[in-house]
Amino acid sequence: MAQSARNGSVSGARALVEATPETRNRYVDLIRVVSIGVVVLGHWTMAVLGYRGGRFTGENLLELNPDLQILTWLFQVMPLFFIVGGFTNGGSWASAARRGERYADWLRAKSTRLIRPALWFVAFWTLLPAAGVAIGILPASMARVAGEEVALPLWFLAVYVLAVAAVPALYTAHRRFGGARVLGGLVLAAFIVDNLHFGADVPVVGACNYALVWLALLELGVLWREDAFARRRWLPWLMMAGGLEALGVLVRWFDYPISMIGLTHAPRSNAQPPSLALVALGVWQFGLALLFQAPANRWLQRTRPWFVVVVANSMIMTFYLWNMSAVVLAAALLFPTGVAPQPEALSTAWWLLRPAWWLACAICMLPFLFGFRWAERPVDPPPPSRAGRLGAAIALLGTAVAGAGFALLAARAFPVPGSIVVIPAIGVVLVAASAALIHVDPVAPLRGDD
């Protein structure tokens, strides 16, 4: 089965489908695919790009029309993705612990699956713009704008790799104190941090919520795996109503922003750092998702829909990482050449052209998808790490360095000659260093080993 999975073929996916136990909660895998699909479609919609006067322009749809920000209550689904992460990684660690697997080996395996595809992404967008500027076919300003757009997805990896590293500690606390107490403690702590950050004007403490908020959402996933929400049929409805009511109270009475994503010109953000509003958002969306769990799992027992979900999950990180690259490629091909009309943003003509724009982005996504999806193929585990605390420390350090590198690149884009170079270059070096610390072999899937 492992060899079939590694070859990345249709027959390999079919082998995985046939080997899936009936007891698996397949709905979790479907939510992962759907949530990333919603994120990508949101990126393609919110990016209002154009080409005028020999320069590319870029604006955010939600800043052009603030009335649309309420839609992020439905389409900002990263909290739901973290809940799924708590479900899957919590179960993975529980199984590893039963087998006696060391934390360092488990973390290296998990981090490798995230870092390897990102290595190729970072290498591509570090070398291509630099080469284009050096030989004179790409203006530095254009390379800079493109780099800012394509680097945006890396913010998620910066947070997620560290969240995964914290799952064993979260799981230990879950088993010792109980999931309800752990969740309640994390939410209360996030509430206190928000009050200190915004109420007492102590912004430095806001960074604590990068841990507290995302860990609270991971804990929801750990509870989900234990069927904590299946025992009471009314609970999903209560979660939906309570989450929406909490969002309304936070926005109306405590001046939280309506938008659940960060906006460039907003004085306050729910995402950077994350606020208690994202927990409320995750609760209401999770309640909604739970309503469809039973019928969705029955549907996914069929071979064809489950096969589609398995194939989609095999390339999901590639799809996410390169989605803004498809936007940049579509804009470069369509706007300077005059192939695509450029009506005024938010006009009737602009909205009518949105489906055509989505199609163009999807087509431009294909070369990236088929060119780099192999990096996600499963391979044999790397050699065992060093025993004891030193091995765990090295694995944790490698993961933390990766998170720092991704964060720098997401914030400052990629190094471009003639533009900002030093800080982005540090980000690239950190990502490369993390791969060395964790022993990530970039070409292992091509050889079929690690």
SEZA-501549 format. One record per residue (C-alpha): residue in one letter; x, y, z. Coordinates in pm, 1 decimal, always signed. Layout:
+---+----------+----------+----------+
: r :       c1 :       c2 :       c3 :
+---+----------+----------+----------+
: a :        X :        Y :        Z :
...
+---+----------+----------+----------+
***
This chain:
+---+----------+----------+----------+
: r :       c1 :       c2 :       c3 :
+---+----------+----------+----------+
: m :     +0.0 :     +0.0 :     +0.0 :
: a :   +280.9 :   +240.8 :    +83.9 :
: q :   +454.1 :   +177.2 :   -245.6 :
: s :   +128.6 :   +238.6 :   -432.0 :
: a :    +82.7 :   +563.6 :   -249.2 :
: r :   +436.1 :   +670.8 :   -336.4 :
: n :   +398.5 :   +628.4 :   -707.7 :
: g :   +136.4 :   +902.4 :   -712.0 :
: s :    -65.3 :   +722.4 :   -980.3 :
: v :   -435.7 :   +664.2 :  -1017.1 :
: s :   -380.7 :   +299.9 :   -924.5 :
: g :   -205.0 :   +415.0 :   -607.1 :
: a :   -503.4 :   +629.7 :   -510.4 :
: r :   -737.1 :   +338.5 :   -579.5 :
: a :   -527.4 :   +117.4 :   -354.7 :
: l :   -565.1 :   +371.5 :    -75.2 :
: v :   -940.3 :   +387.3 :   -135.1 :
: e :   -972.5 :    +10.1 :   -113.2 :
: a :   -759.2 :     -2.3 :   +202.6 :
: t :   -960.8 :   +263.0 :   +388.8 :
: p :  -1131.4 :   +107.1 :   +693.1 :
: e :  -1505.1 :   +156.9 :   +723.2 :
: t :  -1458.1 :   +304.1 :  +1069.8 :
: r :  -1262.7 :   +603.5 :   +936.6 :
: n :  -1435.1 :   +939.8 :   +969.2 :
: r :  -1399.2 :  +1031.8 :   +603.1 :
: y :  -1586.1 :  +1357.1 :   +654.6 :
: v :  -1271.4 :  +1500.2 :   +817.2 :
: d :  -1082.5 :  +1453.1 :   +490.8 :
: l :  -1366.3 :  +1611.8 :   +294.8 :
: i :  -1368.5 :  +1917.5 :   +521.4 :
: r :   -993.7 :  +1958.2 :   +471.0 :
: v :  -1036.9 :  +1962.8 :    +93.0 :
: v :  -1341.4 :  +2189.9 :    +96.8 :
: s :  -1187.3 :  +2438.1 :   +340.3 :
: i :   -871.9 :  +2480.0 :   +131.9 :
: g :  -1086.7 :  +2509.8 :   -180.4 :
: v :  -1289.0 :  +2787.8 :    -16.3 :
: v :   -969.1 :  +2966.6 :    +89.5 :
: v :   -829.0 :  +2951.2 :   -263.3 :
: l :  -1151.5 :  +3073.0 :   -422.6 :
: g :  -1156.9 :  +3355.5 :   -169.9 :
: h :   -801.2 :  +3454.9 :   -264.4 :
: w :   -890.6 :  +3454.6 :   -633.8 :
: t :  -1196.3 :  +3669.3 :   -565.6 :
: m :  -1045.7 :  +3921.3 :   -323.3 :
: a :   -741.3 :  +3993.5 :   -538.9 :
: v :   -846.5 :  +4290.6 :   -753.0 :
: l :   -557.3 :  +4313.2 :   -997.0 :
: g :   -506.8 :  +4535.8 :  -1297.7 :
: y :   -245.5 :  +4680.0 :  -1532.3 :
: r :   -246.7 :  +5051.5 :  -1605.8 :
: g :    +21.4 :  +5294.1 :  -1714.5 :
: g :   +276.6 :  +5018.6 :  -1748.5 :
: r :   +238.5 :  +4905.1 :  -1386.5 :
: f :    +43.6 :  +4634.2 :  -1210.5 :
: t :   -203.9 :  +4742.5 :   -946.5 :
: g :   -345.7 :  +4535.9 :   -665.5 :
: e :   -628.5 :  +4602.5 :   -421.1 :
: n :   -837.3 :  +4399.6 :   -178.9 :
: l :  -1205.7 :  +4353.8 :   -258.8 :
: l :  -1300.1 :  +4376.1 :   +110.6 :
: e :  -1132.6 :  +4716.0 :   +141.7 :
: l :  -1294.0 :  +4846.2 :   -175.3 :
: n :  -1635.8 :  +4744.6 :    -46.1 :
: p :  -1643.7 :  +4707.5 :   +335.3 :
: d :  -2004.6 :  +4583.9 :   +320.8 :
: l :  -1869.5 :  +4253.0 :   +190.9 :
: q :  -1659.1 :  +4191.8 :   +501.4 :
: i :  -1947.8 :  +4010.6 :   +670.4 :
: l :  -1897.9 :  +3730.5 :   +416.9 :
: t :  -1576.1 :  +3635.1 :   +595.8 :
: w :  -1796.5 :  +3493.9 :   +872.8 :
: l :  -1873.9 :  +3214.9 :   +628.4 :
: f :  -1572.4 :  +3200.6 :   +397.2 :
: q :  -1282.2 :  +3247.6 :   +640.8 :
: v :  -1250.5 :  +2876.9 :   +714.3 :
: m :   -896.8 :  +2851.6 :   +849.6 :
: p :  -1037.7 :  +2796.0 :  +1202.6 :
: l :  -1218.4 :  +2492.3 :  +1063.7 :
: f :   -892.3 :  +2369.7 :   +908.5 :
: f :   -721.9 :  +2390.4 :  +1248.0 :
: i :  -1007.8 :  +2192.9 :  +1404.1 :
: v :   -946.2 :  +1923.4 :  +1143.1 :
: g :   -576.0 :  +1946.2 :  +1229.8 :
: g :   -655.1 :  +1878.2 :  +1594.3 :
: f :   -859.8 :  +1573.6 :  +1495.0 :
: t :   -595.5 :  +1421.0 :  +1266.9 :
: n :   -277.2 :  +1516.3 :  +1453.6 :
: g :   -425.5 :  +1430.4 :  +1790.2 :
: g :   -508.9 :  +1084.3 :  +1661.8 :
: s :   -170.0 :  +1051.6 :  +1496.3 :
: w :    +13.7 :  +1132.5 :  +1818.7 :
: a :   -207.1 :   +900.3 :  +2024.0 :
: s :   -123.1 :   +613.6 :  +1785.6 :
: a :   +247.0 :   +703.3 :  +1787.1 :
: a :   +254.1 :   +712.1 :  +2166.3 :
: r :    +90.9 :   +368.1 :  +2187.2 :
: r :   +362.2 :   +232.1 :  +1955.8 :
: g :   +632.9 :   +387.2 :  +2170.9 :
: e :   +741.5 :   +629.9 :  +1898.4 :
: r :   +951.8 :   +920.4 :  +2018.0 :
: y :   +830.4 :  +1277.4 :  +1996.3 :
: a :  +1128.0 :  +1379.3 :  +1781.2 :
: d :  +1056.6 :  +1114.6 :  +1518.0 :
: w :   +686.6 :  +1194.3 :  +1511.9 :
: l :   +747.4 :  +1568.9 :  +1480.6 :
: r :  +1009.2 :  +1527.9 :  +1207.7 :
: a :   +770.3 :  +1314.1 :  +1002.6 :
: k :   +485.4 :  +1562.6 :  +1044.1 :
: s :   +701.5 :  +1867.2 :   +974.5 :
: t :   +858.9 :  +1707.2 :   +668.6 :
: r :   +519.7 :  +1666.6 :   +502.6 :
: l :   +468.0 :  +2041.6 :   +534.7 :
: i :   +821.1 :  +2165.8 :   +473.8 :
: r :   +915.3 :  +1960.4 :   +168.1 :
: p :   +649.3 :  +2110.6 :    -65.5 :
: a :   +726.2 :  +2454.6 :    +78.4 :
: l :  +1097.6 :  +2411.9 :     +6.1 :
: w :  +1029.8 :  +2388.2 :   -366.1 :
: f :   +791.3 :  +2681.6 :   -349.4 :
: v :  +1048.1 :  +2899.1 :   -170.2 :
: a :  +1329.1 :  +2792.0 :   -403.7 :
: f :  +1122.2 :  +2867.4 :   -713.8 :
: w :  +1019.2 :  +3215.2 :   -603.0 :
: t :  +1367.5 :  +3297.2 :   -473.3 :
: l :  +1550.5 :  +3203.0 :   -793.2 :
: l :  +1304.5 :  +3296.3 :  -1069.7 :
: p :  +1257.3 :  +3668.6 :   -987.0 :
: a :  +1627.4 :  +3711.7 :   -913.5 :
: a :  +1719.2 :  +3557.9 :  -1249.0 :
: g :  +1454.5 :  +3760.6 :  -1433.1 :
: v :  +1576.1 :  +4088.5 :  -1284.7 :
: a :  +1941.4 :  +3999.0 :  -1339.9 :
: i :  +1901.0 :  +3933.3 :  -1712.7 :
: g :  +1672.8 :  +4233.3 :  -1759.1 :
: i :  +1346.0 :  +4066.5 :  -1863.6 :
: l :  +1166.3 :  +4147.9 :  -1538.3 :
: p :  +1154.7 :  +4490.7 :  -1372.1 :
: a :  +1243.7 :  +4483.5 :  -1002.9 :
: s :   +918.3 :  +4663.1 :   -913.2 :
: m :   +709.5 :  +4399.8 :  -1093.0 :
: a :   +905.3 :  +4116.4 :   -929.5 :
: r :   +849.3 :  +4278.3 :   -592.7 :
: v :   +471.0 :  +4308.5 :   -638.4 :
: a :   +446.4 :  +3951.1 :   -763.2 :
: g :   +656.1 :  +3827.6 :   -471.3 :
: e :   +428.8 :  +3997.1 :   -219.5 :
: e :   +124.3 :  +3827.8 :   -369.8 :
: v :   +263.6 :  +3476.5 :   -400.8 :
: a :   +418.7 :  +3476.3 :    -52.0 :
: l :    +88.9 :  +3538.5 :   +127.3 :
: p :     -3.6 :  +3168.2 :   +175.4 :
: l :   +310.2 :  +3112.4 :   +382.2 :
: w :   +152.9 :  +3281.0 :   +686.9 :
: f :    -53.2 :  +2968.4 :   +741.5 :
: l :   +250.5 :  +2738.2 :   +740.4 :
: a :   +430.0 :  +2968.9 :   +983.6 :
: v :   +154.2 :  +2910.2 :  +1238.1 :
: y :    +57.0 :  +2555.0 :  +1152.0 :
: v :   +400.4 :  +2392.0 :  +1182.3 :
: l :   +428.6 :  +2528.8 :  +1536.4 :
: a :    +71.6 :  +2427.4 :  +1619.7 :
: v :   +144.8 :  +2070.7 :  +1511.7 :
: a :   +456.0 :  +2067.3 :  +1730.3 :
: a :   +237.6 :  +2158.5 :  +2028.9 :
: v :    -16.9 :  +1879.4 :  +1973.8 :
: p :   +150.9 :  +1621.2 :  +2203.4 :
: a :   +161.6 :  +1869.8 :  +2491.3 :
: l :   -199.5 :  +1965.2 :  +2421.8 :
: y :   -298.5 :  +1598.8 :  +2412.8 :
: t :   -122.5 :  +1534.3 :  +2744.5 :
: a :   -310.2 :  +1822.4 :  +2905.3 :
: h :   -631.2 :  +1693.2 :  +2748.5 :
: r :   -585.0 :  +1350.3 :  +2905.9 :
: r :   -482.8 :  +1487.4 :  +3245.2 :
: f :   -729.5 :  +1771.3 :  +3297.4 :
: g :  -1009.9 :  +1691.3 :  +3053.4 :
: g :  -1088.6 :  +1850.3 :  +2719.2 :
: a :  -1353.4 :  +2087.2 :  +2851.5 :
: r :  -1117.2 :  +2236.3 :  +3109.3 :
: v :   -832.2 :  +2270.9 :  +2860.8 :
: l :  -1059.6 :  +2437.8 :  +2605.8 :
: g :  -1212.1 :  +2665.9 :  +2865.7 :
: g :   -871.8 :  +2765.7 :  +2998.2 :
: l :   -740.8 :  +2849.2 :  +2650.4 :
: v :  -1049.5 :  +3055.8 :  +2564.8 :
: l :  -1033.9 :  +3240.9 :  +2896.5 :
: a :   -664.9 :  +3313.8 :  +2845.4 :
: a :   -732.8 :  +3442.3 :  +2492.3 :
: f :  -1006.0 :  +3667.5 :  +2633.2 :
: i :   -763.4 :  +3809.3 :  +2891.5 :
: v :   -499.3 :  +3870.1 :  +2624.8 :
: d :   -751.2 :  +4054.0 :  +2404.5 :
: n :   -848.8 :  +4272.6 :  +2698.4 :
: l :   -487.3 :  +4354.5 :  +2776.7 :
: h :   -404.7 :  +4411.8 :  +2410.4 :
: f :   -697.8 :  +4630.9 :  +2315.9 :
: g :   -861.0 :  +4732.4 :  +2642.4 :
: a :   -546.9 :  +4815.8 :  +2840.6 :
: d :   -343.6 :  +4910.8 :  +2531.4 :
: v :    -65.3 :  +4657.0 :  +2590.0 :
: p :     -7.9 :  +4537.9 :  +2232.5 :
: v :   +298.7 :  +4328.6 :  +2313.5 :
: v :    +84.4 :  +4059.9 :  +2479.6 :
: g :   -124.5 :  +4013.6 :  +2164.8 :
: a :   +129.5 :  +3768.6 :  +2024.5 :
: c :    +27.4 :  +3519.4 :  +2294.2 :
: n :   -292.7 :  +3458.6 :  +2103.5 :
: y :    -99.8 :  +3303.7 :  +1816.6 :
: a :    -72.3 :  +3010.1 :  +2055.5 :
: l :   -389.5 :  +3040.2 :  +2261.9 :
: v :   -642.7 :  +3086.1 :  +1980.7 :
: w :   -503.9 :  +2822.7 :  +1745.2 :
: l :   -453.2 :  +2573.3 :  +2030.3 :
: a :   -814.5 :  +2625.6 :  +2137.3 :
: l :   -926.8 :  +2534.4 :  +1785.9 :
: l :   -695.6 :  +2231.9 :  +1782.1 :
: e :   -850.6 :  +2122.4 :  +2112.2 :
: l :  -1194.7 :  +2131.2 :  +1951.8 :
: g :  -1059.9 :  +1882.1 :  +1699.9 :
: v :   -920.3 :  +1657.1 :  +1974.2 :
: l :  -1262.4 :  +1659.0 :  +2140.8 :
: w :  -1426.3 :  +1582.1 :  +1807.0 :
: r :  -1212.1 :  +1271.5 :  +1765.0 :
: e :  -1345.6 :  +1142.5 :  +2097.5 :
: d :  -1705.7 :  +1188.8 :  +1977.2 :
: a :  -1765.5 :  +1455.7 :  +2239.8 :
: f :  -2011.6 :  +1630.0 :  +2007.0 :
: a :  -2204.2 :  +1325.1 :  +1888.6 :
: r :  -2368.2 :  +1245.8 :  +2220.7 :
: r :  -2606.8 :  +1541.0 :  +2217.8 :
: r :  -2787.9 :  +1615.1 :  +1894.0 :
: w :  -2875.3 :  +1965.6 :  +2003.2 :
: l :  -2512.2 :  +2062.4 :  +2063.3 :
: p :  -2424.8 :  +2157.3 :  +1700.9 :
: w :  -2723.4 :  +2392.9 :  +1694.1 :
: l :  -2613.4 :  +2547.5 :  +2022.2 :
: m :  -2259.8 :  +2589.5 :  +1887.7 :
: m :  -2388.9 :  +2761.7 :  +1575.1 :
: a :  -2614.3 :  +2997.8 :  +1768.3 :
: g :  -2357.3 :  +3061.5 :  +2041.2 :
: g :  -2072.3 :  +3124.5 :  +1798.9 :
: l :  -2274.6 :  +3368.9 :  +1589.9 :
: e :  -2408.4 :  +3544.0 :  +1898.1 :
: a :  -2056.9 :  +3577.7 :  +2038.6 :
: l :  -1936.4 :  +3725.1 :  +1709.7 :
: g :  -2221.3 :  +3974.1 :  +1713.2 :
: v :  -2147.5 :  +4079.5 :  +2071.9 :
: l :  -1773.4 :  +4114.0 :  +2008.2 :
: v :  -1828.7 :  +4327.2 :  +1697.4 :
: r :  -2114.5 :  +4538.9 :  +1828.3 :
: w :  -2012.2 :  +4597.6 :  +2187.9 :
: f :  -1636.2 :  +4549.5 :  +2197.2 :
: d :  -1527.5 :  +4703.1 :  +1866.6 :
: y :  -1387.1 :  +4386.2 :  +1712.5 :
: p :  -1355.0 :  +4420.8 :  +1333.5 :
: i :  -1625.8 :  +4265.5 :  +1117.1 :
: s :  -1365.8 :  +4112.7 :   +886.5 :
: m :  -1223.7 :  +3780.2 :   +998.7 :
: i :   -913.7 :  +3828.3 :   +784.0 :
: g :   -645.3 :  +4092.8 :   +820.6 :
: l :   -679.8 :  +4404.6 :   +607.1 :
: t :   -392.8 :  +4633.5 :   +514.3 :
: h :   -555.8 :  +4961.7 :   +611.3 :
: a :   -760.5 :  +4845.8 :   +911.3 :
: p :   -661.5 :  +4986.6 :  +1252.8 :
: r :   -731.2 :  +4651.9 :  +1420.4 :
: s :   -722.5 :  +4289.3 :  +1308.1 :
: n :   -888.6 :  +3964.2 :  +1408.8 :
: a :   -614.5 :  +3762.5 :  +1242.0 :
: q :   -279.1 :  +3930.2 :  +1311.5 :
: p :   -263.0 :  +3849.3 :  +1594.0 :
: p :   -566.2 :  +3618.3 :  +1613.3 :
: s :   -839.7 :  +3731.0 :  +1846.3 :
: l :  -1117.5 :  +3564.3 :  +2041.8 :
: a :  -1342.9 :  +3634.0 :  +1743.3 :
: l :  -1168.3 :  +3357.3 :  +1548.0 :
: v :  -1259.2 :  +3108.9 :  +1821.7 :
: a :  -1622.9 :  +3216.5 :  +1799.3 :
: l :  -1601.7 :  +3190.0 :  +1420.7 :
: g :  -1460.5 :  +2838.6 :  +1446.1 :
: v :  -1729.7 :  +2731.5 :  +1693.6 :
: w :  -2016.9 :  +2842.6 :  +1470.6 :
: q :  -1863.9 :  +2693.5 :  +1155.8 :
: f :  -1784.0 :  +2368.7 :  +1336.2 :
: g :  -2141.8 :  +2344.0 :  +1461.1 :
: l :  -2263.9 :  +2387.6 :  +1104.7 :
: a :  -2021.2 :  +2122.6 :   +979.2 :
: l :  -2130.7 :  +1870.9 :  +1243.2 :
: l :  -2488.5 :  +1881.8 :  +1112.0 :
: f :  -2372.4 :  +1716.7 :   +789.4 :
: q :  -2132.0 :  +1461.4 :   +936.7 :
: a :  -2357.1 :  +1154.3 :   +929.4 :
: p :  -2498.0 :  +1197.0 :   +575.0 :
: a :  -2157.5 :  +1299.4 :   +440.7 :
: n :  -1992.4 :   +986.8 :   +583.1 :
: r :  -2262.8 :   +768.8 :   +429.5 :
: w :  -2203.4 :   +937.3 :    +93.0 :
: l :  -1827.7 :   +896.8 :   +123.9 :
: q :  -1865.0 :   +520.9 :   +168.6 :
: r :  -1918.2 :   +518.1 :   -208.0 :
: t :  -1604.1 :   +453.1 :   -406.4 :
: r :  -1620.1 :   +743.0 :   -651.7 :
: p :  -1661.4 :  +1039.6 :   -412.4 :
: w :  -1407.4 :   +892.2 :   -170.9 :
: f :  -1159.7 :   +843.8 :   -457.1 :
: v :  -1194.5 :  +1213.8 :   -547.3 :
: v :  -1133.0 :  +1316.2 :   -185.7 :
: v :   -824.9 :  +1090.4 :   -161.0 :
: v :   -675.7 :  +1232.2 :   -481.4 :
: a :   -749.1 :  +1590.5 :   -374.5 :
: n :   -586.2 :  +1537.1 :    -35.5 :
: s :   -274.2 :  +1398.8 :   -202.8 :
: m :   -200.7 :  +1740.9 :   -354.0 :
: i :   -374.6 :  +1978.0 :   -115.1 :
: m :    -62.1 :  +2154.8 :    +11.8 :
: t :    +57.2 :  +2211.8 :   -345.1 :
: f :   -280.5 :  +2358.4 :   -435.6 :
: y :   -270.9 :  +2592.3 :   -137.1 :
: l :    +90.5 :  +2705.7 :   -171.5 :
: w :    +73.1 :  +2788.5 :   -541.7 :
: n :   -276.8 :  +2938.6 :   -562.6 :
: m :   -156.1 :  +3299.2 :   -561.4 :
: s :   +112.3 :  +3208.4 :   -814.1 :
: a :   -172.7 :  +3118.0 :  -1047.5 :
: v :   -324.0 :  +3461.6 :   -987.3 :
: v :     +2.5 :  +3634.7 :  -1074.5 :
: l :    +47.8 :  +3422.4 :  -1387.5 :
: a :   -308.7 :  +3490.6 :  -1503.1 :
: a :   -265.8 :  +3864.2 :  -1450.1 :
: a :    +68.0 :  +3866.7 :  -1635.5 :
: l :    -79.6 :  +3681.2 :  -1932.9 :
: l :   -412.9 :  +3860.6 :  -1960.0 :
: f :   -373.7 :  +4224.7 :  -1858.6 :
: p :    -56.9 :  +4366.2 :  -2022.1 :
: t :   -143.9 :  +4188.7 :  -2346.6 :
: g :   -493.8 :  +4336.8 :  -2355.4 :
: v :   -650.4 :  +3991.8 :  -2389.3 :
: a :   -879.1 :  +4050.9 :  -2093.6 :
: p :  -1091.8 :  +4363.5 :  -2046.5 :
: q :  -1037.1 :  +4563.7 :  -1729.3 :
: p :  -1367.8 :  +4719.1 :  -1624.1 :
: e :  -1387.5 :  +4933.3 :  -1313.1 :
: a :  -1358.6 :  +4724.8 :   -998.4 :
: l :  -1695.0 :  +4625.5 :   -846.2 :
: s :  -1888.3 :  +4741.8 :  -1151.6 :
: t :  -2152.9 :  +4512.9 :  -1299.9 :
: a :  -1916.9 :  +4415.0 :  -1580.7 :
: w :  -1644.4 :  +4335.8 :  -1327.9 :
: w :  -1872.0 :  +4099.9 :  -1135.8 :
: l :  -1993.9 :  +3933.3 :  -1454.4 :
: l :  -1633.0 :  +3861.4 :  -1547.7 :
: r :  -1550.8 :  +3696.5 :  -1213.7 :
: p :  -1634.2 :  +3339.4 :  -1330.8 :
: a :  -1406.5 :  +3388.1 :  -1632.4 :
: w :  -1132.7 :  +3515.3 :  -1398.9 :
: w :  -1171.6 :  +3209.5 :  -1174.3 :
: l :  -1144.5 :  +2986.3 :  -1480.8 :
: a :   -828.7 :  +3166.1 :  -1593.0 :
: c :   -674.8 :  +3121.4 :  -1246.6 :
: a :   -770.0 :  +2753.4 :  -1245.6 :
: i :   -605.3 :  +2701.2 :  -1584.0 :
: c :   -292.1 :  +2884.4 :  -1469.9 :
: m :   -290.6 :  +2666.4 :  -1158.6 :
: l :   -245.9 :  +2347.8 :  -1360.0 :
: p :   +125.9 :  +2381.0 :  -1446.6 :
: f :   +210.7 :  +2445.5 :  -1081.4 :
: l :    -12.1 :  +2163.3 :   -962.7 :
: f :   +123.0 :  +1902.0 :  -1201.1 :
: g :   +476.9 :  +2035.9 :  -1177.2 :
: f :   +508.7 :  +2016.8 :   -797.5 :
: r :   +245.5 :  +1779.4 :   -660.1 :
: w :   +502.5 :  +1498.3 :   -650.0 :
: a :   +664.8 :  +1670.0 :   -350.5 :
: e :   +367.9 :  +1559.0 :   -137.7 :
: r :   +402.1 :  +1188.9 :   -212.8 :
: p :   +452.5 :   +984.0 :   +103.8 :
: v :   +795.2 :   +828.6 :   +146.4 :
: d :   +962.6 :   +599.8 :   +396.2 :
: p :  +1033.5 :   +764.0 :   +733.7 :
: p :  +1375.5 :   +923.4 :   +783.5 :
: p :  +1638.0 :   +755.7 :  +1001.5 :
: p :  +1561.7 :   +771.8 :  +1374.4 :
: s :  +1651.9 :  +1092.4 :  +1550.8 :
: r :  +1892.0 :  +1119.1 :  +1839.1 :
: a :  +1761.7 :   +970.0 :  +2158.8 :
: g :  +1657.0 :  +1173.4 :  +2458.4 :
: r :  +1603.6 :  +1542.0 :  +2498.0 :
: l :  +1866.7 :  +1640.4 :  +2243.9 :
: g :  +1677.0 :  +1473.8 :  +1958.8 :
: a :  +1351.5 :  +1636.0 :  +2067.8 :
: a :  +1521.5 :  +1974.2 :  +2100.6 :
: i :  +1672.2 :  +1952.8 :  +1750.8 :
: a :  +1338.3 :  +1853.7 :  +1595.8 :
: l :  +1159.0 :  +2132.3 :  +1781.1 :
: l :  +1427.4 :  +2384.3 :  +1686.5 :
: g :  +1399.7 :  +2285.7 :  +1320.9 :
: t :  +1025.4 :  +2332.9 :  +1328.9 :
: a :  +1052.7 :  +2669.4 :  +1503.9 :
: v :  +1313.9 :  +2788.7 :  +1253.5 :
: a :  +1082.1 :  +2687.2 :   +969.4 :
: g :   +797.6 :  +2884.9 :  +1125.7 :
: a :  +1020.3 :  +3191.9 :  +1160.4 :
: g :  +1135.2 :  +3164.8 :   +799.2 :
: f :   +782.0 :  +3129.3 :   +665.3 :
: a :   +667.1 :  +3423.8 :   +877.3 :
: l :   +941.5 :  +3650.8 :   +744.7 :
: l :   +866.0 :  +3559.5 :   +384.5 :
: a :   +491.0 :  +3605.5 :   +431.0 :
: a :   +551.8 :  +3950.5 :   +578.5 :
: r :   +834.3 :  +4072.8 :   +352.7 :
: a :   +803.0 :  +3859.5 :    +35.3 :
: f :  +1100.6 :  +3713.8 :   -150.2 :
: p :  +1441.6 :  +3878.0 :   -203.8 :
: v :  +1452.7 :  +4082.4 :   -526.3 :
: p :  +1771.3 :  +4254.0 :   -651.6 :
: g :  +1727.7 :  +4630.4 :   -644.4 :
: s :  +1458.1 :  +4606.5 :   -379.7 :
: i :  +1435.2 :  +4479.3 :    -21.6 :
: v :  +1677.7 :  +4188.6 :     +6.6 :
: v :  +1823.6 :  +4131.7 :   +353.6 :
: i :  +1516.3 :  +4034.5 :   +559.8 :
: p :  +1360.2 :  +3813.8 :   +287.4 :
: a :  +1699.8 :  +3650.3 :   +234.9 :
: i :  +1709.7 :  +3568.4 :   +606.7 :
: g :  +1368.5 :  +3405.5 :   +566.3 :
: v :  +1498.2 :  +3188.6 :   +282.5 :
: v :  +1805.3 :  +3088.6 :   +484.4 :
: l :  +1588.4 :  +2996.2 :   +783.8 :
: v :  +1366.5 :  +2770.7 :   +572.6 :
: a :  +1673.4 :  +2598.8 :   +429.0 :
: a :  +1823.1 :  +2563.0 :   +776.9 :
: s :  +1503.5 :  +2406.4 :   +908.4 :
: a :  +1516.9 :  +2143.9 :   +633.2 :
: a :  +1874.9 :  +2061.5 :   +733.6 :
: l :  +1786.9 :  +2032.9 :  +1102.9 :
: i :  +1492.5 :  +1802.5 :  +1036.6 :
: h :  +1674.1 :  +1611.7 :   +759.0 :
: v :  +1420.8 :  +1688.9 :   +489.3 :
: d :  +1534.7 :  +1540.3 :   +158.9 :
: p :  +1375.0 :  +1759.3 :   -113.3 :
: v :  +1392.4 :  +1490.1 :   -383.5 :
: a :  +1302.0 :  +1184.5 :   -174.0 :
: p :   +964.3 :  +1131.6 :   -347.0 :
: l :  +1140.3 :  +1112.1 :   -682.6 :
: r :  +1362.5 :   +831.0 :   -554.5 :
: g :  +1087.8 :   +664.1 :   -356.6 :
: d :  +1275.5 :   +690.4 :    -29.0 :
: d :  +1380.5 :   +938.5 :   +237.1 :
+---+----------+----------+----------+
***
